[in-house]
Amino acid sequence: MLNVTNLHAHYGLSHVLQGVDLVGNAGEVVSLFGRNGVGKTTIVKTIAGWVKPTAGTVRFAETEIGGQPADRICRLGLGIVPEDRRIFPGLSVQENLELGLLQSPGRSRAEQRAALDRVFESFPRLRERRHQMGTTLSGGEQQMLAMARVMVGKPRILLIDEPTEGLAPMIVDEIFQIITALRDQGLLILLVEQNVHRALEVTNRFYAIERGRVVFSGSAANANDRSRLMEIIAV
């Protein structure tokens, strides 16, 4: 479903991504691991169209999306949950979610209501707070809102950047339960997460990133691969 080949990206003169290759299939969690500042978030943003690649290809199913506008990539079925969540101030939980419906234009009102109902089933805490201002939610609830807002657009690929940073352990459990449920529904999830040990519990395959390059890839189910990963990133 996702095939990234020889991906390069720059910030000005800084060569941030230096030939990244990765693949992901439906029903998988593919995780990116590495120290801060090695390019993980830039990989996510480049795939999503927030950063323009300077070389390489990004294929979503049979469509080349590298360098395409972010809104077009979104409408093809690729959603991103950024690290800073980007909850819209002055809007309620419900209104934030309704903005997510713009990812899939052309749906009837009945289809839109059904999409919101499905999201509230997955995120019952948001249903309880649907009339509350989104920016007044707790950090964990804001993370759920950021994920739910993308989910109402019915993406096939979900890019999630650092979803559990700074959250209480109980909320971390909930976030990983949601990620597992989405994977089991057939989504491809590309996950950036510093909680490596916990992320490996839901991961199918992973990539270790150093200085804008993939230095190792492996299967989370393989003990030798996990051990090598820990050596590389020194966790």
C-alpha positions as a LaTeX table, in Angstrom:
\begin{tabular}{lrrr}
\hline
Residue & $x$ (\AA) & $y$ (\AA) & $z$ (\AA) \\
\hline
Met1 & 0.00 & 0.00 & 0.00 \\
Leu2 & 2.90 & 2.38 & 0.73 \\
Asn3 & 6.24 & 2.18 & $-1.05$ \\
Val4 & 8.93 & 4.79 & $-0.41$ \\
Thr5 & 12.07 & 4.57 & $-2.54$ \\
Asn6 & 15.30 & 6.59 & $-2.27$ \\
Leu7 & 13.53 & 9.49 & $-0.59$ \\
His8 & 15.54 & 12.69 & $-0.11$ \\
Ala9 & 14.43 & 15.96 & 1.50 \\
His10 & 16.11 & 19.21 & 2.46 \\
Tyr11 & 15.45 & 22.08 & 4.83 \\
Gly12 & 17.30 & 24.81 & 3.00 \\
Leu13 & 20.88 & 23.58 & 2.65 \\
Ser14 & 20.40 & 20.87 & 5.28 \\
His15 & 20.12 & 17.43 & 3.67 \\
Val16 & 17.73 & 15.82 & 6.16 \\
Leu17 & 16.57 & 12.64 & 4.37 \\
Gln18 & 19.29 & 10.82 & 2.49 \\
Gly19 & 17.76 & 7.97 & 0.51 \\
Val20 & 15.05 & 6.45 & 2.72 \\
Asp21 & 13.40 & 3.20 & 1.59 \\
Leu22 & 10.41 & 1.67 & 3.36 \\
Val23 & 7.26 & $-0.30$ & 2.62 \\
Gly24 & 4.01 & $-0.94$ & 4.43 \\
Asn25 & 0.94 & $-3.08$ & 3.77 \\
Ala26 & $-2.69$ & $-2.92$ & 4.83 \\
Gly27 & $-3.25$ & $-4.23$ & 8.35 \\
Glu28 & 0.27 & $-3.44$ & 9.54 \\
Val29 & 1.85 & $-1.12$ & 12.05 \\
Val30 & 5.19 & 0.01 & 10.65 \\
Ser31 & 7.27 & 1.88 & 13.22 \\
Leu32 & 10.14 & 4.33 & 12.82 \\
Phe33 & 12.63 & 4.33 & 15.68 \\
Gly34 & 15.68 & 6.45 & 16.39 \\
Arg35 & 17.02 & 9.26 & 18.51 \\
Asn36 & 15.59 & 12.77 & 18.35 \\
Gly37 & 16.54 & 14.76 & 15.28 \\
Val38 & 17.41 & 11.87 & 12.96 \\
Gly39 & 14.61 & 12.56 & 10.45 \\
Lys40 & 11.65 & 10.44 & 11.60 \\
Thr41 & 9.18 & 13.32 & 11.64 \\
Thr42 & 10.52 & 14.59 & 8.32 \\
Ile43 & 9.80 & 11.18 & 6.77 \\
Val44 & 6.20 & 11.43 & 7.96 \\
Lys45 & 5.80 & 15.02 & 6.76 \\
Thr46 & 7.34 & 14.27 & 3.37 \\
Ile47 & 5.04 & 11.31 & 2.78 \\
Ala48 & 2.05 & 13.46 & 3.79 \\
Gly49 & 3.06 & 16.30 & 1.46 \\
Trp50 & 3.97 & 18.79 & 4.19 \\
Val51 & 7.61 & 18.72 & 3.04 \\
Lys52 & 8.47 & 18.54 & $-0.66$ \\
Pro53 & 10.92 & 15.73 & $-1.53$ \\
Thr54 & 14.00 & 16.64 & $-3.51$ \\
Ala55 & 14.44 & 13.13 & $-4.94$ \\
Gly56 & 12.88 & 9.68 & $-4.78$ \\
Thr57 & 9.35 & 8.32 & $-5.04$ \\
Val58 & 6.41 & 7.85 & $-2.70$ \\
Arg59 & 3.72 & 5.49 & $-3.99$ \\
Phe60 & 0.33 & 5.11 & $-2.34$ \\
Ala61 & $-1.14$ & 1.93 & $-3.85$ \\
Glu62 & $-0.62$ & 2.59 & $-7.58$ \\
Thr63 & $-0.44$ & 6.39 & $-7.32$ \\
Glu64 & 2.75 & 8.43 & $-7.14$ \\
Ile65 & 2.16 & 11.04 & $-4.44$ \\
Gly66 & 5.67 & 12.37 & $-3.86$ \\
Gly67 & 5.61 & 16.14 & $-4.19$ \\
Gln68 & 1.83 & 16.33 & $-4.56$ \\
Pro69 & $-0.10$ & 18.94 & $-2.53$ \\
Ala70 & $-0.97$ & 17.81 & 0.98 \\
Asp71 & $-4.71$ & 18.26 & 0.45 \\
Arg72 & $-4.69$ & 15.98 & $-2.61$ \\
Ile73 & $-2.74$ & 13.31 & $-0.73$ \\
Cys74 & $-5.23$ & 13.57 & 2.14 \\
Arg75 & $-8.20$ & 13.09 & $-0.17$ \\
Leu76 & $-6.60$ & 9.94 & $-1.61$ \\
Gly77 & $-6.92$ & 8.40 & 1.86 \\
Leu78 & $-3.75$ & 9.26 & 3.75 \\
Gly79 & $-4.24$ & 10.89 & 7.15 \\
Ile80 & $-1.67$ & 12.39 & 9.50 \\
Val81 & $-1.80$ & 12.92 & 13.25 \\
Pro82 & 1.04 & 15.40 & 13.89 \\
Glu83 & 3.08 & 15.54 & 17.06 \\
Asp84 & 1.60 & 18.90 & 18.09 \\
Arg85 & $-1.99$ & 17.62 & 17.50 \\
Arg86 & $-3.17$ & 20.97 & 16.04 \\
Ile87 & $-6.50$ & 21.17 & 17.83 \\
Phe88 & $-8.39$ & 24.17 & 16.47 \\
Pro89 & $-8.87$ & 26.82 & 19.19 \\
Gly90 & $-12.34$ & 28.23 & 19.67 \\
Leu91 & $-13.99$ & 25.06 & 18.34 \\
Ser92 & $-15.71$ & 22.32 & 20.29 \\
Val93 & $-14.80$ & 18.65 & 20.07 \\
Gln94 & $-17.74$ & 18.11 & 17.71 \\
Glu95 & $-16.69$ & 21.03 & 15.50 \\
Asn96 & $-13.10$ & 19.80 & 15.33 \\
Leu97 & $-14.41$ & 16.42 & 14.20 \\
Glu98 & $-16.71$ & 17.99 & 11.63 \\
Leu99 & $-13.71$ & 19.69 & 10.04 \\
Gly100 & $-12.27$ & 16.21 & 9.59 \\
Leu101 & $-15.21$ & 15.39 & 7.32 \\
Leu102 & $-13.68$ & 17.73 & 4.72 \\
Gln103 & $-11.11$ & 15.02 & 4.01 \\
Ser104 & $-13.81$ & 13.08 & 2.15 \\
Pro105 & $-15.98$ & 15.56 & 0.24 \\
Gly106 & $-19.19$ & 14.48 & $-1.44$ \\
Arg107 & $-20.63$ & 12.37 & 1.35 \\
Ser108 & $-24.28$ & 12.80 & 2.20 \\
Arg109 & $-25.41$ & 14.12 & 5.58 \\
Ala110 & $-26.42$ & 10.62 & 6.57 \\
Glu111 & $-22.95$ & 9.32 & 5.67 \\
Gln112 & $-21.35$ & 12.14 & 7.64 \\
Arg113 & $-23.47$ & 11.39 & 10.70 \\
Ala114 & $-22.59$ & 7.71 & 10.42 \\
Ala115 & $-18.89$ & 8.59 & 10.25 \\
Leu116 & $-19.16$ & 10.68 & 13.40 \\
Asp117 & $-21.13$ & 7.94 & 15.18 \\
Arg118 & $-18.41$ & 5.38 & 14.33 \\
Val119 & $-15.72$ & 7.65 & 15.71 \\
Phe120 & $-17.67$ & 8.26 & 18.92 \\
Glu121 & $-18.01$ & 4.50 & 19.35 \\
Ser122 & $-14.23$ & 4.18 & 19.14 \\
Phe123 & $-13.63$ & 7.24 & 21.34 \\
Pro124 & $-16.46$ & 7.27 & 23.91 \\
Arg125 & $-14.65$ & 9.85 & 26.02 \\
Leu126 & $-14.98$ & 12.32 & 23.15 \\
Arg127 & $-18.73$ & 11.69 & 22.95 \\
Glu128 & $-19.00$ & 12.72 & 26.61 \\
Arg129 & $-17.09$ & 15.93 & 25.84 \\
Arg130 & $-18.48$ & 16.69 & 22.38 \\
His131 & $-19.60$ & 20.23 & 23.35 \\
Gln132 & $-16.42$ & 21.08 & 25.26 \\
Met133 & $-13.78$ & 23.31 & 23.67 \\
Gly134 & $-11.13$ & 21.08 & 22.15 \\
Thr135 & $-8.20$ & 23.03 & 23.58 \\
Thr136 & $-9.55$ & 22.59 & 27.14 \\
Leu137 & $-9.25$ & 18.79 & 27.00 \\
Ser138 & $-6.44$ & 16.99 & 28.79 \\
Gly139 & $-3.34$ & 16.07 & 26.80 \\
Gly140 & $-4.51$ & 12.50 & 26.34 \\
Glu141 & $-7.98$ & 13.58 & 25.27 \\
Gln142 & $-6.51$ & 16.03 & 22.78 \\
Gln143 & $-4.45$ & 13.20 & 21.32 \\
Met144 & $-7.61$ & 11.13 & 20.96 \\
Leu145 & $-9.34$ & 14.08 & 19.31 \\
Ala146 & $-6.47$ & 14.51 & 16.84 \\
Met147 & $-6.70$ & 10.82 & 15.92 \\
Ala148 & $-10.50$ & 10.84 & 15.74 \\
Arg149 & $-10.53$ & 13.93 & 13.51 \\
Val150 & $-8.45$ & 12.06 & 10.96 \\
Met151 & $-10.50$ & 8.88 & 11.30 \\
Val152 & $-13.77$ & 10.53 & 10.25 \\
Gly153 & $-12.16$ & 10.95 & 6.83 \\
Lys154 & $-11.87$ & 7.14 & 6.49 \\
Pro155 & $-8.14$ & 7.01 & 5.64 \\
Arg156 & $-6.45$ & 3.84 & 4.43 \\
Ile157 & $-3.04$ & 4.95 & 5.69 \\
Leu158 & $-2.57$ & 6.71 & 9.02 \\
Leu159 & 0.67 & 8.48 & 9.93 \\
Ile160 & 0.98 & 9.04 & 13.69 \\
Asp161 & 3.85 & 11.09 & 15.15 \\
Glu162 & 4.71 & 10.62 & 18.85 \\
Pro163 & 1.17 & 9.90 & 20.09 \\
Thr164 & 2.07 & 9.08 & 23.71 \\
Glu165 & 4.65 & 11.75 & 24.52 \\
Gly166 & 4.01 & 13.23 & 27.97 \\
Leu167 & 0.89 & 11.15 & 28.64 \\
Ala168 & 0.01 & 9.22 & 31.79 \\
Pro169 & 0.51 & 5.44 & 31.63 \\
Met170 & $-3.25$ & 4.73 & 31.70 \\
Ile171 & $-3.79$ & 7.02 & 28.70 \\
Val172 & $-0.82$ & 5.44 & 26.92 \\
Asp173 & $-2.58$ & 2.09 & 27.31 \\
Glu174 & $-5.71$ & 3.54 & 25.68 \\
Ile175 & $-3.77$ & 5.04 & 22.77 \\
Phe176 & $-2.07$ & 1.74 & 21.98 \\
Gln177 & $-5.38$ & $-0.11$ & 22.25 \\
Ile178 & $-6.82$ & 2.28 & 19.66 \\
Ile179 & $-3.81$ & 1.81 & 17.38 \\
Thr180 & $-4.18$ & $-1.96$ & 17.63 \\
Ala181 & $-7.90$ & $-1.77$ & 16.82 \\
Leu182 & $-7.25$ & 0.43 & 13.77 \\
Arg183 & $-4.58$ & $-1.96$ & 12.52 \\
Asp184 & $-6.97$ & $-4.89$ & 12.96 \\
Gln185 & $-9.54$ & $-3.01$ & 10.87 \\
Gly186 & $-7.09$ & $-3.13$ & 7.96 \\
Leu187 & $-5.39$ & 0.24 & 8.13 \\
Leu188 & $-1.71$ & 0.70 & 7.48 \\
Ile189 & $-0.28$ & 2.73 & 10.35 \\
Leu190 & 3.13 & 4.41 & 10.12 \\
Leu191 & 4.09 & 5.13 & 13.72 \\
Val192 & 6.83 & 7.35 & 15.17 \\
Glu193 & 7.16 & 6.59 & 18.87 \\
Gln194 & 9.88 & 7.07 & 21.51 \\
Asn195 & 8.34 & 4.42 & 23.80 \\
Val196 & 10.08 & 1.69 & 21.84 \\
His197 & 9.34 & $-1.24$ & 24.12 \\
Arg198 & 5.62 & $-0.49$ & 24.16 \\
Ala199 & 5.46 & 0.30 & 20.45 \\
Leu200 & 7.05 & $-3.04$ & 19.57 \\
Glu201 & 4.06 & $-4.78$ & 21.18 \\
Val202 & 1.81 & $-3.50$ & 18.36 \\
Thr203 & 4.40 & $-3.26$ & 15.57 \\
Asn204 & 4.69 & $-5.67$ & 12.66 \\
Arg205 & 7.84 & $-4.29$ & 11.06 \\
Phe206 & 10.19 & $-1.47$ & 11.98 \\
Tyr207 & 12.93 & 0.75 & 10.61 \\
Ala208 & 15.82 & 2.22 & 12.61 \\
Ile209 & 16.74 & 5.70 & 11.40 \\
Glu210 & 20.08 & 7.47 & 11.80 \\
Arg211 & 21.04 & 10.76 & 10.15 \\
Gly212 & 18.27 & 10.59 & 7.60 \\
Arg213 & 18.96 & 7.01 & 6.54 \\
Val214 & 17.51 & 3.59 & 7.30 \\
Val215 & 20.33 & 1.70 & 9.01 \\
Phe216 & 18.36 & $-1.41$ & 9.96 \\
Ser217 & 14.92 & $-2.92$ & 9.39 \\
Gly218 & 13.32 & $-5.96$ & 10.88 \\
Ser219 & 10.31 & $-7.79$ & 12.25 \\
Ala220 & 8.99 & $-7.06$ & 15.73 \\
Ala221 & 8.20 & $-10.77$ & 16.05 \\
Asn222 & 11.88 & $-11.68$ & 15.63 \\
Ala223 & 13.86 & $-11.60$ & 18.89 \\
Asn224 & 17.19 & $-11.14$ & 17.10 \\
Asp225 & 15.81 & $-8.18$ & 15.14 \\
Arg226 & 14.51 & $-6.57$ & 18.33 \\
Ser227 & 17.85 & $-7.08$ & 20.06 \\
Arg228 & 19.73 & $-5.51$ & 17.15 \\
Leu229 & 17.34 & $-2.56$ & 17.17 \\
Met230 & 18.03 & $-1.90$ & 20.85 \\
Glu231 & 21.77 & $-1.95$ & 20.20 \\
Ile232 & 21.44 & 0.58 & 17.41 \\
Ile233 & 19.25 & 3.09 & 19.20 \\
Ala234 & 20.73 & 2.36 & 22.66 \\
Val235 & 17.43 & 2.05 & 24.49 \\
\hline
\end{tabular}
